Amino acid sequence: MAIRLAGSLIKWTVDKLSALFPSQAAVSSGELSNSASEDLERLGRTMKRIQSILLDAPEGNILDQSENHRLQELREVAYDAEDLVEEYAYEVLHAKIQARSKMGEKVTTDLSSIVVSVPVPKEMSLRAQIIRERFEEIVGEWEKLRWGQNDEVRQLRFSSVALSPTSSLVYEPSIHGRQQDKENVIEILLNRQSDVGTNQIRMCVLPIVGMGGVGKTTLAQLVYNDPRMDSYFDLKGWIYVSKEFDVQALTQITVAAITKQPCKPMQLDGLHRVIENKIKGKKLLLVLDDVWNERPSLWYSFQTPLFCSQSCKILVTTRNEKVAKIMQTVPFYPLRCLEQEDSWKLFKQVAFENQDLDEHPYLLDIGRKITNKCGGLPLAIRAIGCTLRFEPGEEFWAAILGSDLWELEAGLNEVLPALQLSYNCLPDNLKECFKSFSLFPKNCVFFKESTIRFWSSLGFLQLESKRSEEDTGSQYFDDIQKRSLLQRIQYDEQTCFFFMHDLVHKLAELVAGNSFRKLNAETLNLFSDKSRYLSVLVNELPKSIDLNSIQQSSSLRALQIFNNVNPWVRKDITFVLNEGSFQNLRSLRVLNLNNTGIRTLPSSIGNLKQLRFMGLARTMIESLPESVGFLYNMQTMDLSECQLDALPIGIKNLVNLRNLIVDKWSNIHMPSGIGCLTNLELLPVFNIAIKFGCEISDLGKLSKLRGALRISGLNCVHHLKDVALADLFNKQHIIVLVLDWSRGAPQNGSNSSMVVSDVDHGQVLEALQPPQNLQKLEIYHYPGLSYPKWLGDSSYSRLSKVILFGNSKISCRFLPPFGRLPSLRDLSIQCMLTVEYVGNEFCHHDSQNSAFNSLNTLEFKYMPKWMRWFGVRDGNFCSLKTLKIVSCNVLRFLPEHLSYSLEKLVLIHCSKLASFPTNLTSLTSLILLGDIDKNVLTNVTYFPSLKSLQIGFSQNIQYVMVGYIPLLEVLVIKGCKNLKYLFGLTGLVFLKELELDGCPSLMLPLDERIPPLTILKITNCPRLCYWERKQMASNFYGDESDNSLEAFGDADMFKCEGSNNSTTDNCVRTDYEETANELKPLFPTTGDDYNLDWLFSVARITQEHGKRDQDHLPTSSRKRLRNGWIKWPTDNSDKGKKICDDSSGTSIASASDSELGSFGGTSEDDWS
């Protein structure tokens, strides 16, 4: 690996020199024929000779200590040579930028067309001579290095790893946590739908994918030996494959595995005939264990004879998703690490075999901690458990707990080889990338895009022709992840992140060597000049980091500060800096100060000529020095969530800048000349500011932009020709576009300070036509009176989400024809203050297609003049699931032909809405907030599928009838001060959750028995205190409920929130009894005995009276309480206790009264 890495560095340096010198010589051969330039040319020739020697060295022969030291020296010299060439390239680039600046401020000439003559500085020439002399010394010593067959004895430990072959036998009682995985795999294999092919030829290939040591082989053994496999299949065979996928040898092994007899050597055709004759008309199960082959042709050759069977099922184990996807006919099965409890069971079985755990109570706690360190990896758990078996000494166990796994013989001999095999099998171009993960803290979360930028900045990506760095980096990242060295977590539909298992992270640290160092802030003084990549971990706050302690580290390439305590508490991480702190860090390529409290940067930052990544995200930085304009090699600047309000003027000189990361809603001022950054690919926001010289025409030169772009300040545009020069339509890689006629985030349509220019903004929007690959479009504060033709045009076939946010002063009186967009899934219309009618123009019907075929979510907000919605035909909105209407106070009706597919309807502050369509047969959730028309609730009976009803903050309703909603499971009513009656609770047999809050007038009949609930929450309803007490008692006493009120003793244990702590008897009992008989006929009753897990009532009883009150309960109720509570609370400070029904195992989190007592305001998002 080191040989090839050094070789690749040398190749890069030679290519760079070749690219520099011919262009220089063509200009002024006389100037470049000086001794300094000749030194660089000699350096190039010398490096070519070394490269040829390295290419002749066979990979895999690792030298002894002295020879390996020589190779390390070669690598260091290659790094120095690369730095030297980069510095000269910087001087050439500096000269070109200076030449361009003399042409005029607005000139954006391509630098490649500018020819300059740059003599080699004497200091650089001297360094070139020293490097060349060091190379020659290595050449002189190179004859001492020999590669031959006997060199295997000199290999470093674990440089070549071969794992033991496997067989199908397994001892099942020793396996934990894989029963469900086993059932899942068997179900897939025995499912006829998993077969592919014709009726005569059926094959199913199911790969099991997971990291080394996770138990893939064990799971395959469990499946293979299951009795169901024997009864279903006529033939079975187990084949251990390993790294070499030799088709001839594997086919011969397959014959032996199927026939259960030794196979005589023969040609491949003969082997195929034997298999064909043996499996024809039979059902065959094969297990291919530990497959590494990535060549599809070899797999196709091997599987050819297997199609002769009646049905062939092949179970494959591999660490590599790429291998799995080559072979699979059904999606591969990802095998995860063990859960914590299963890990503990396995550890106990191994470490305490045949021992009485009661004899070693002091070891159990240590054992659990050791188990947690293994991260659910069965191989590691078994290895450590075997080390601790029959070792009863607490000190020994504590020492193991405090040790690194690799320091233990078990870890070194068992776990490390299994994991290192994954590293050894990585392609050479991925190994340095894998090592870089050692710079990050354990349990760090990785995002793909930022990791690729990190690799690119450090030069780890070997570019191929016609491929961008982003595409190359994406392939690198995917290859590492598919080899199970990274685990993927899908956060939502758009976002995923990755993490590295602790033991894999340890492996990265092990193979990284001294070049990659990670130090605590307290030990920064231990930094060695031999390390080229450094991360500093801050593990306690506050902390001051003295960066002057590394200012002489001229070879340092990466410096990262990690806030390992709390990324959101950043002000407590400060730095000791002076003007010369960065003076000598001439090789630095990455400077990451994210999540720290840095406020200023010294002007010496401009000396970091090789800097490619600067991270200042979520810092206290308020301004950047103008010397930042000299960082010509800068590729990525992360300025998100910091305090910057302007970029330095010199930023236009950062001609290699590809990623300028700022917040989407940032108002950061951009200087004149931003259009010079022609390599920009990521620019989340472009703020037009005429007085700062940043005009929309500057976008025209930024042809490489991709991803998301927000253009703000469009109200400042004065000339249509400038908009046309922006040329958005031809920026095909932009997939998210935000057009904003204001500055800053929208605030409910109000932007009173916005000044709109006199230009026709309808024509401005017409000229801003986006590319047709667009996936998301947002328009804010548009002041035009009409829409362009492209808005809503069906040619935007990938557009899936649109937000239209109106202007507070001027806006259209109608909506665009969004119904024509074939892929539109989410549509939000907000603050269209002048719209009165939504009609045919919105759906824009044509004879071929129905409107809004793909729309899933539709939202209307803050439309105070909207009165009618019409023009909806049968078949429109056929995929609509969610409709949300907010603050549309004069809207009276919804369209009758609204889609029957609608599942969720949210109406907030729509007081005039009088009725619903009658065809909403799929509606399962209804949310009504604010005052509602008295007829609306009577329409609820139209919804036979309704499962959730939430009503809030309506002051004009006095009763709610729910008895005609048979499937209702969730009922929430909040803040309805005038609500008096709630009819039909008894009939809701599927009701699981009931929440009543802030309804002071609400009363319920005493003899009403509600169904068994999962959650009952009643707060700020003083007239329900006695009813709640009755319900609790009846559900705990069953048939004994007649005496239950007296059995609980003092009534003050049932204090009700919102009733000034008065007892139930004093607060509402008399008032309730006066009306109970009158209301009783309206409520059917039942005598059924329900078992109710009373979350809040039980919590209140136990908190007020403690364990002594159990004596008043029936035996069954006492048992439930005794088994359910982990710890009996003694006061209101006890929180988070668990109530568990011993018959079902269902756990419910409880809360103290203090958490439930006050009825506060509820935001709209809390309901919807």
N, C-alpha and C positions, 0 to 999 in steps of 0.2 A: 504494500500500500504506500509506504513512504517513498519507495522508488518511483512509483507512477505519479505520485503527487509532485515530487520534485521535478520529474520529467515534464509534467503538464505546466508547471510554473515556468520552466525554462522555455518550453515551446511558446508560451504566451509572450515572454520577454523578447524572444527572437522575432516573433511576428510583429510586435510593437516597434522594435528597432527598425525592421525592414520597412514598416509603413512610414516611419518618421524620416529616415535619412534620404531615401530617393527623392521625396518631395522637396527637401531642403536643398539637395545637391542640384536639382533642376533650376533652382533660383540663383544660387550664388555658390558655385562649386569652389570658388577661391576662398570664401569666408569659412566654409565648412571643411576645408582641407587642413585646418589647424590641428595641432596635436591633441586638443581636447576632444574634438569630434572623432579623431582617429582612435582614441581610447575607447569610446563607446562602440565604434565599429569592431575593434578587436574583441571587446567584451561579447559582442554578438557572435563572432566566429568561434570563440572559445566555448560559449554555451552550446553552440550547435554540436561541437565535438562531444561535450558531456552528455548531451541529449542522446546521441547515437549510442554511447556506452550504456546508458540507462535502459534504452529500448532493447538492448541485447541481453539484459539481465532478466532471467525467467522469474515471473511473479510467484510468490509462495515460498521462496528460499530465503528465510530470515537469517541474518548473519549473527555471529557471536557478538559479545558485548563491545569489543574494540571496533569491529567492523560496523556494527550498528551505530556506534558513536560517530564514525566517519560519515555514514549516510545522513545522520542528523545534522552534521555540519554542512553537508551539501544542501540540505533543505534550507538551512538558515541563510546560506549564501544566495540561494535562489530567491528567497524572500527579499534580501537586500538589493539584489539586482532588479527585481520587479519594482521596488520603491524608487530606485534610481531612475529607471526608465519613465515611471509615472511622473516624477518631478520634472524631468525634461519635457515630457508631453504637456505638463501644466504651463511651462514657460512659453511653449509654442502657442497654446490656447490663449494665454494672457496677451500675447502680441497680436493675435487675430482680433480679440475683443477690443483692444485699444485702437486697432486700425478701423474697425467698424464704427466705433464711437466718433471717430473724426469725420465720418461720412454724413453725420446728421442724427439728431435725436430720434427721428421717426423711422430711420432705416432699419429694416429687419433682414438684411442680406444673410443668406446662408453662409455660415463660417467656412464651410468646406470649399467655397469658391474664392476665399481670400487667401492669397499666397504671401507668406512672410519669411524673412530670414532671421534665424535665431542662433547666434553662436552659443556653444556649450560653455557654461561658466567654469572657471578654473577649479573651484571647489568640487564641482560635479565630476570633472575630469580626474581629480585626485582620487575620489571615491571609486571611480570606475577602474583605475589602476589597482587599487587595493583589492577590489572584488575579483579582478582577473587573476591577481597573484594567488589569492586563496583558491580559486578554481584550479590553477595550475598545480598547486600543492596537492589537491585532491586527485588530479590526474596522475601525478607521480605516485601516489599511494594506491591507485586503483588496481594495479597489477597484483596487489596482495589479496585482493578479493577474489575468491574462487567460488564458482557455482557447480556443484556436482551431485552425484547420487548420495554421497556420504554426508552431505550437509544437513540431512534431516535431523541428525542428532544434535545440531546446533540451533534448532528452531526454538523460538520463545515459547514459553508454556501457553498452551491453548491457541497457538497460531494456526493450528489445523485441528479441528474437532471432529471426531466421528462418534456418533451415539450408538448405543447397543441396538441390535435388531429387536423387533418386537414379535410377539405371537398373539394368537387370539385368546389365550387363557387369561382369566381375571378372577381375583378373589373378591366377590361382590360385597361381602359384609364390611370390607375396609373402605368402601366408597361412600362418600357423603355429598349430598347436594346436587346429584345428577339425575335423580329419578324423573323429574319433569322433563329435562332435556332428553332423556332416553325415550320417554313416551312421545315427545314431539317428533323425534327422528323416525321412530317406528311408524307413527301415523303417516308421515310423508312417504316412507318407503312402501307401505302397504296400500296407499291410496292409488287407485287405478288412474285417477286424473293426473298423476305425476308422470305417467308413461308418455313417451313421445314416439311418433312413428305410425306406421299403418297398423291394421288389425293383426297382421302376421308378424310384424317386427316391432317390439316394444322395448324401450330402454329408459331407465331413470338413473341419472348420476347426481348424487347429492354430496357436495363437499361440506365438511365441517372445518370452519376457519377460526383460528385463535392463535394467541401468542405461544411461544415455547413454554412448556411446563404447565399449561392451563388444564390439560386433561383431555385432549382430543382423542388420543389413542384409547384412553380409558373408556370414554363414551362409546367409541366404536366397538370396543370389546363387549361392553354391556349390551349393546344392540345385537351384536353378532351371536351372543350366547343366549339370548332370550328365547324361550320355548316357542314363541309365535313364529320366529324365523325358521325354526326346524320344521314346523308343521306347514309353513307356506311354501318354502323353497325345496326343490329337489336336490340342488347342489349348492354348496357353499365353499368359499375359498378365501384365505387370508394371505395377502401379499405385502411384504415390507419392501418399499420402493427406495427411499432415501434419495440422495442427491443425483446419482447417475440414472437417467432414464434410458437404459439400454433396451430397446424394443425386443431384440432377439433373446436376451437373458430373461427379461420379465415375462415374455411369452412362455418360455420354458418353465419358469417358476409357476406360472398360472396353470400349465398342464399338470404339474405335480400337485398343486393345491386342489385342483378339481378332482383328479383321479385318485388322490391320496396314495400315489405310488411315484417312485423316482422316474424322472423323465430322461430318456436317452438323448444325447446331442443329435440334432438334425437341423436341416435348413428351415428357414422361417415358414416357407410354404407348407412343409410337412407338419410343423407345429400347429399352423392354422387348421389343417385338415383334422388333426387329432381333436382340437377344441370343438370344431364344427360337429364332428360325429358324436362327441360326448354330450354336448349341451342341446342338440337339436330337439325341439319340442319340449324342453324342460325349463323350469324356472330356476334362475341362477342368482345367487347373491355373492358379490365380490367386495372385499374391503381392500383398498389401496392405501396403505398407511405411510404417512410422511412423504408426500409428493412435493418436489421442487421444480419440476419441469415447466418451462415457459415457452416451449416450442410446440405450437399446435400440430405440426406435421407428425411429430413423434406420437402424440396422443391418438391422432386419427389412424395411424398405422397399427397401434396396439389394439384399439377397440374393434377393428374390422371384423374379426371372427365372432365377436360376442353378439352380433345381430342375428346369429343363427338360432338363438334361444327363443323359446316362447315368450319369456319375459326376463329381462336382465336388470337387476338393481345393483348399482355400484355406489358404495359408500367410500368417500375420499377424505383423508385428513391432510391438511396443509396449513402453513402459516401465511400463505400468500394469496390475497384475493385475486390477483392476476391469474395465478394457476387455477383457482377455483372457477373463474369465469371462462377459462378456456375449456374446461371439462364439463361444467354443470349443464344439466337440462332443466333443473328447477333452481330457484334462488338458493344460494349457499346458506348454511346454518351457522350464524356467528356464536361462538362459545365464549361466554364471559367468565370472569373470575368468580370464586365462591362467595356467597353471602357471608356476613360476619359470623352468624351462628353455626352455619355449616363448617366454616373454617375452624371454629372452636371445637366442634365435635371431632373433626379429623385430627386436630392437634392433640386433644385429650386421648384419643384412641392410640396415637403413636407414642406420645411422650409418657403416658401413664398406663401403658399396657399391663394388664393383670395386676394393677395396684389399686389400693383403696384410696380414693380421693380424700376421704376424711383424715387420712394420716398425713396429708401434705396441704393443709389449708393455706399456708403462707405462700405456696407456689402458684396457686390458682390465679391470683391477681397478676403476678409477673407473667404467667403463661398467656393470659389474655392479651397483654400488651405486646408480647413477642408475636402472637398470632396476628395482631393488627399490623405489625411491621411487615408481615409477609404479603399484605395486600390481596388476600384471597387466592394466591397462586398455590395450587396443591403441591407442586414440586418443591417449592420452598418450605411449605409447612411440614411436609414429610421429612425433608432433609434436616431441618432444625429440630423437629420432634425426635428424630432418631439420635441426634447429638445429645439431647437432654434425657433420654431414656435411662433409667436406673441411676440418675445423678440427683440425689435428693438435696444436695447442698444449696441453700438459698443464695449464697454468695456466687456460686457458679452460674445459677440462672440469671442473677442480676448482671453478671459480667456479659453473658450472652445478650441480654437485653440492650446493654450499652455498646455492643460491638457492631461493626459493619459486617454485613453478611459475608462479604468477600474475605474478611479476616478469619472466618471460620473454615475449617477443613471441609465441612459439609457443603458450605456455599461454594467453595473453590472447586470441589471435585464433582458436585452434582448439579447445582443450579447454574453456575457460570457457564460451563460448557454448553448446556442446553440453550441458553440465551445468546451466547456469543456466536453460535452457529448462524443465527439470523443476521448478525453483523457481518460475519465472514462472507456470507453469501450476497451481501449488498454489492451492486456494481461500484467500481472505484469512484465514479463521480458523485455517489451518494454518501460515501463514508465521512467526508469532511462535513457535510451537512448534518449527518447524524451526530457527530461529535459536538456540533454547536449547541445541541440541546443541553449539554452539560453546563452551559453558562447560565441557564435559567433555574430558578428555585424549584425544589420538589413541589409537586402538586400544582405547577403552573398551568394555566389554560393558554392554549395556542390558537391563534387565528391564522388561517392559511395565507391570506394576503399579506399580513404584516411579517410573517415568517419568510415569505418569498422576498420581500423587500430587504430583510436582514441579510439573507444569503447573497442577494444581488450586490448589496453594498460591500460585502466582504470578498467579492469575486469568486464565490463558490460555484457559480453557474457557468457551465461550459456551453457556450452558445453554438448552435448549429445554423447553417444558412437558412434564411427565410423563416426563422422562428424568433419570436420576441423573447425577451428575458422573462416576461410574465408567463408565457406559455411553457418555456423551459422549466421555470421554477415550479409551475403547477404540476408538471409531470414528475419532477423530483419529489415533491411533497406527496403526491398520490402514491408513488412507488414505495415510499417509506411507510405510509399509512397502510397500504395494502399488504405489506409484509408483517402486519400486526405489531409494529413497533410504536404506533400511535393508535389511540382509541378515539373513535368518533362519537360525538354527542350531538344529536339534532335538537336545537333549542326551539325553533319554530320552523315554519315553512321556508323562510328566507335565510335563517341563521343557523349555522352549526359551528361547533368548536371542537378542539381536540385536546387530549391530555395523554401523558406518558406514565405508564405504570412505574411505581417507585423502583422496582428492581431493574427495569429497562433503563430508567434514568441513572441508576447506579452503574449500569453497564456503560452508558455513554460517558460518565465521569471516568471510568476505568480506562477506556480505550483512548480518551482524549489526550492523556499525558499532560506534560507540563505546559504545553502551548496554550491550553485553555485552563484558566484559573478562576475560582469562585471564592471570594474572601468575605468574611464579616467585616463590617465597618470598623470594628475595634482592632482588627488585625491587618489593616491596610498597609501598615509599615513592613509587613512580611512579603510584600509584592516583589517578585523577582523579575529582573530585566529580560530574562529568557522567555517569559510568558508574553504572548502576542495578543491574547484575548482575555479581558478581565471583566468580571462582574462583581459588584460590591453589594452585599446584602445588608439592609438595615433591619435589625430584629428588635429594636426598642426605640421608643421616642421619649423625649426629643433627642436628636442626634445632629451633630455638626461634623461634616466630612471635609477633611483638609486635602483638597486636590493637589496642593503644592507638593505633597509627598510623592507624587508620581510624575512631576513635570519634567524629569530628566529621562523618562522612558521613551526614547526616540523610536523604539521598535514596536510600540504598542499600537495595535490595529483596531481594537474595539474596547470601549469603556461604557459599561452599563451600571446604573444605580437602580436597585430594586427596593421599593418600599414594601418590605415583607411583613409589615404590621397591619396597616390599613391604608389602601390606596386613596381613600377619601380624606384622610388626615395627613395632608402634605406639607402644611406650613411649618411643621416641627422638624423637617429635614432641611437643614441649612448647609451652606458651603463656605469654606475658607478659600477665597479666590483673590488674586491680585492681577495686575495688568499683564504679568508675564506667565500666568499659570499654564497657558496653552502654547507658549513660545516654542518649545522643543518637541512637541508631539507631532512631528512631521509625517509620521506614518498612519496617524489615526484616521480610520475610515468610518467608524460608528461611534457616535456620542449620544447616549440615551439617558436623559435626565427626567423622564416622564414620572409623574406622581410625586414630585418633590417640591420643596418650597423655594427654589431658586427664583430670584427676582431680577437679576441683571447678569449679563455676560460681559467679560472684559473684551476690549478691542483686539486682544491677541487671538481671539477666535478666528480672525481672518488669516492667521498663519497655518491653520489646519488645511493645507492645500489639497490633501487627498480625501478630505471628509466627504462622505457620500450620504450619510444618514444623520440627521439631528432630530432628536425627540425632545420636545418641550411640552408635550400634552399634559393637561391638568396640572400645570405649574402656576407660580405666581408671577411669571415673567410679564413685564409691562411694555418693554420695547426691545428691539434688536439693534445692536451697533451697526453702523454703516459698513464696517469691515466685513460683514456677512456677504457683501457684494463681491468679495474676492474668492469665495468658495465655489470656483468654477466647476468642480467635479461633483457638486451636490446633486444627489438623485432624489432624496426624500426628505421633506421637512414636515414633521408632525406638530402642528400648532393648534390642535383641537383643544377646546375647553380651557384655554389660557386667557390671560388678561390683555392680550395685544389688541390695539385698535388701529394699527397701521403697519404696513410692511415698509422696510427701508427702500429708498430709491434704487440702490444698487442691486436689488434682487433681479432686475432685468438681465444682469450679466450671468446668471446661473443657467447657462445654456444647456447643461445636461440634466436639469431638474425635470423629473418625470412625475413626481407626486407632491403636490402642495396641499396638505391635508388641513382643512379648517372646518368649523362647524357649519352645518347647512344653513342655520339662521344667523350666522356671524355677520356683523356689520363692518368687518375689518376693511380699512381703506387700502386700495391697490394703487400703486404708483403708475406713472406714465411709462410706456414701454413694456407692459406686461406681455404684449404680443410677441416680444423677442424670444420668449420661452417656448420655442417651437417644438420641443420634445415633451411638453407637458401632456400627461395622459390622465392624471387624476386631479381635478380641480372642482371640489364640491360646490363652491360658490364663486360667482363673478359679480362683484359689486360695481355698478356703473357710478362713477363720480367725476363729473366734468371738471370740477375745481382741482381735483388731484391728477387730472390728465388721463384718467382711465375711461375710455370710450368703448361702446359696444363693438365698434369696428375692429378693436384689438383681438376679438375672438376669431376673426377670419384666419389668422395665421396658425391658430392652435388646432390643426387638422387631426391631431392624434388623440384628442380627448375621448375618454371612454367612461362608462359607468354612469354616475349621477352628476348632474349640473344644475345649479340654481342660478338664474340671472336675476339680480335684484336692481332696483333703481330705474326700471324702465320708464318711469314717469319723467326721467331727466332727458330722455332721447329727444333730440331736436331735428335730426335730419334722417329721412327715410333711407337715403343712400348708405348711411352708416349701418343700418339694420341689415340691409342686403349684403353688405360686406362681411357680416358675421357668419353667413353661409352655414346655418345650422342644418339645413337639409342634407348636406353632404358629409356630415359628421356621423357616419353610420354606426359607430361604436357607442354612442350615447343611448342608453336604454331608459334613463329616468331624467325627465326635464321638468324644472320648476320655473315658471315665468311669473315674476313678481313686480308689480308696479309701485312697490313701496320699498322700505328698508326695514329689515327685522321681521320677527315672527308675527303672523296675523292675530288680531285681537277682536274676535267676534264681529269682523267687518268694519270696525272703527279704526280710522287712520286719518284723523282730522288734520294732522300736521302735513299730510302729503300734498305737495304742489305738483300739478299736472301740467306738462308743457302743452303748447298749442298744436303740436303735430297731430295728425289724424291717427289715433291709437288703434283704430280698426285696421288701418293699413300696416301699422307696426306689427300687430299680431299676425296679419297675413304674411308679412315678410319673415316672421319667426317660425315658419313652418318647419317642424322637426323631421328627423329622418324616419322612414317608414318601419324601421326596426324597433321603434319606441315601445316600451312595455308599461311605463307609468307616466302620467302627465298631471301636473298641478298648475293651476292658474289662480293668482291672487290679486285682488283689488283692480281688476281690469276695468278701465273707465270708458271703454268703447260702447257704442250703441248698437252694434251688430257683431256677428261672428264671421270669421273667414270660412271659406268652403272646406278647407282641410279639416276643420274641427268637427269630428264626428264622421269623417269619410271612411267608408268601409275598407279602403286600401290599407288602413292601419290595423292589419290583421293580428298583430301581436299585442296590441294595447289592452291591458287587463285591468288597470286601475286609473280612475280619473277623479280629481278633486277640483271643483269650481267654486272659488271663494269670491264673493262679490265686493263691490266698492261701496263705501258708505255715502258717497255723494252722487256718483253717476254710475248707472249700470243698466244692462239690457233688461227689457221688460218680458223677455221670453228666454227659453233655454235652447241650447244647441241640439242637433239631431243625434244624440248619443245612442239611440236605439239601433243605429246602423252598424255599430262597432261589433264585429262578430265574436271577439274574445273577451269583451268587457265583463269582468267579474265583480268589481267593487266600484260603486259610484257614490260620491258625496257632493251634494249641492248645498252650499252654505252662504248665508248673508246676502241672498239675492233680494234686496230690500224693495225693489220696484215690481217684482213679478207678481201678477194677480192671477194668471191662468197658466196651467201646464196642460197643453193639449196635443194635437196631432203632430205638431212640429217636433215634440220631444221624442216620440216613438218613430216618426218618419217611416210610415208603412210603405212597403212595396209589395208587388204581387208574388215575389219569390220567397222572401224570408220574413219570419216573424220578428218583431222588435225584441231586443234584449234577450236573445236566446241563451246567453251564457251568464247573465247577471245573477250573482249570488247574494250580494248585499247592497241595499239601496238606502241612502240617508238624505233627509232634508232637514236643514237646521236654520233657525233664525230668518224666517220669511214672513214678516208681519202682515203683508198685504195679500198673501196667497189665499184665494177664496175657492177655486175650483180645480179639480184634477179630472180631466176627461181624455178621451181619445185612446183609451186602452181597449184593445180587442181581445177576443178569446184566443188563447195561445201565446199572447205576449207574456214576458216575464216567466217563462216556463220553468226556469231553474232557480227562481228567487227563493231564498231561505230566510233572510232577515230584512225587515223593513223598520226603519227608525225615523220618526218624525218629531222634531223638537222645536218648541216655540213658534208654532204656526197657528196663531190664536184665532184666525178667522176662517180656517179651513173647516168645512162642514161635513164633507162626505169623502170616502175613499172610493176608487173605481170599482164597479160591481164585478168586472172581469179580472180583478187582481188574482194572481196565480194561486191555484189550489195547492201548489207546492210550498207555500209560505209556512215556516215553522216558528218564527219568532217575530212578534210585533211589539214595538216600543213606542209609546205615545207620551210625550212629556210637554206639559203646558199647551195642550190643544183643547181649550175649554169649550170651543164651539162644535167640535166633532160630535155628531149626533148618532151615527150608526156605523156598523161594519158591513162589509160584503158577507153574503151568506154562504159562500163556497169555500171558506177557509177550513177545509176538513182536515188538513195536516198540521194545523197550528198547535204547537205544544207549549209555547211560552208566551204570556201576555204581561206586559209591564205598563202600568198607568200611573203617571206622576203628575201632580198638580190638579187643579180643579177640572172636573170632567162633567159632561152633560149627563143628566139624570137617566137618559135612555140608554147610555152606553153599556151599563152593567147588565141590563136586561138582554143585550145581544150576546153576552158571554155564553149563553146556552147554545149558540150556533156552532160552537167549537167542540165537537165530540172527542177530539184527541188531546185537549188541553191538559197538561200535567203540572204547569207552574203558573200561578197567578200572584202578581205583586202589585199592590196599590199603595200609593204614598202621597202625603201632603195635600190631600183633597179635603177642603173645608165644607164642601156643599153636599156630601153624601151622608145619609143617616142610617142606611142599612145596606147590607151586601148579602145576596143569596148565592150560596155555593152548592146547594144540594143537587143541582142539575148538572154538575160537572163530574161525571162518574169516575174519571181516571185521574183526578187531581192528586198530586203527590206533594206539592210545595205550595203553602199559602202564607204570604207575608203581607201584613198591613201595618203601615207606619204613619204617624203624624196626622191621623184623621181625627181631629178634635171633636167633631160633631157626630161621629159614628156611634150609634146606639145599639144596633142589633146585627148579629151575624148568624144567618139562618142556614141550617143544613149540615153542620159539622158531622153529626152522627152518621150521615149517609156516605161520608167520604172514606170508603173502606181501604183505599190505597194511600191515604194521607201518611206521609213520613215526617214532614217538617211543618211546624206551625210557629210563626213568629208574629207577635202582636206588640207594638211599641208606640207609645205616645198617643193612646186612644183613651182619654180620661172618662169619656161618657159610655164606653162600651160595657154591656152586661151580657152574661150568658147564664142559662138556666142551670140550677144546681144538679138536677138529675140527668143532665146530658153526659153521656159517656162517649168520649172520642176514641177513635181506633188507636192501636199501638203506634207509637211515634219513635222516630230516631232522635229528633230534636224538638224540644218544646222551649220556647223563649218568650217570656212575658215580662215586659218592663214598662214602667210609667203608665200602668193601667190599674189605678187603685180600686176600681169596681170589680176587678177579676181576682183579687187576692183570695177571697173565700172559695171561689170556683176553682182556682188553681190548687188550693189545699184539698178540696174534695176530690179532684181528679188524681192527685198524687196518692191520697190515702186509698182510694178505691182500687187503683192499679197495683198497690203493694199488698193490700189485704184480700183482694178478690172477694169471696163470699163473706168475709168478716168485716167488710167495709162499713156496715151500719154502725159498728162501734169504733171505727178507726179514728174519728175526730177526737174522741175523748182519750183514746189510747196514746196519742202523741202528746198529751199533756198541755203545757202552756201554749197559748195561741200566738205568743209573740215570736215563736220560731218561724212564723210565716210572714215576716215583715215584707212589705211590698214596696219596691222602689217607687219614688214619686209620691208617696203618701205621708211624708213627714214622720216616718218611722212609727206610725200608729199601728196598733195591732189590728188583725183582721176583724175581730169582733167590734172594735170601736170605729172602724173606718167605713165599711159599706154593708155590713150584714143586714141591718134594719132596712136600708133602702132597697137592697136586693130582694128581701123577702116580701116587700110590698108589691113588687112587680113580678115575682116568680110565678105565682099562681095564674096571673093574667097571661103570661107568655108561654106557660107550660104546654098548652094544647098545640102550639105551633111546632114543637120539637119532639120527634119520635125518640124513644129511649130504647136501650138494650140492656140486658142483664149479663151479657157475656163478660167473662173474666179475661182481662188483657194483661200480659206481661210487658210492662213499659220500662225502658231504660230512661229514667228521668234525669236528664243532664243537670238542669239548674235546680230543680226541687231537691234532689238528693244532696247536691252540693250544699244547699242552704241548710238542710237538716243537720248534716254532719258537722258543718262549720259552727252552727249555733249550739249544738248539744253534745257533739262528740259521740264516742262509742257507746255511752251508757244508754242511748235511745234505741239501740238495737233490741234491747230486751222487750220492748213493746211490740216488736214486729213478729209476724208469723215466721215459722222456721224457714220456709222457702225464701222469704224476703231477706232474712238475716244471712242466709247462705250466699245469696247473690251479692249482698253488700260486702260480706267478708271476703269473697273471692275477687270482687271487683276492684276494691280500693287497694292501691299499692301502699299508701300510707294515709292514716286518718288525719285530716287537717285539725289543727287546734285553734286556728284563728283565721281571719280573712286574708292573711298574707300568703297562705298556701295556695299555689296556683298550679294549673297544668296536671292535676291528678287524673287518673284514668278510671273510668267506670267500665266494667266489662261484664257482659252477660255470659255466665259460665257455660251456658248451653250452646251459644252461637260463636263465642270467641270474638264478637264484635267490640271494638274499642271506640270509646267516644271521649274526646278531650273535654274536660270540664274547666270552668273558670270561676274565679272568686266573684263575690257580689260587687266589689269595687270596680270590676271590669264591666259590669252589666248595668250599673246603676243609673247613669245619666243618658238622656236621650238628646243626642246632638244632631247637627246638620249632616245630611248625607249627600254626597256629590252624585252627579248624574251617572258617572262611570261605575259607582258602586252598585247601581241597579242594572246596568245594561252591558 
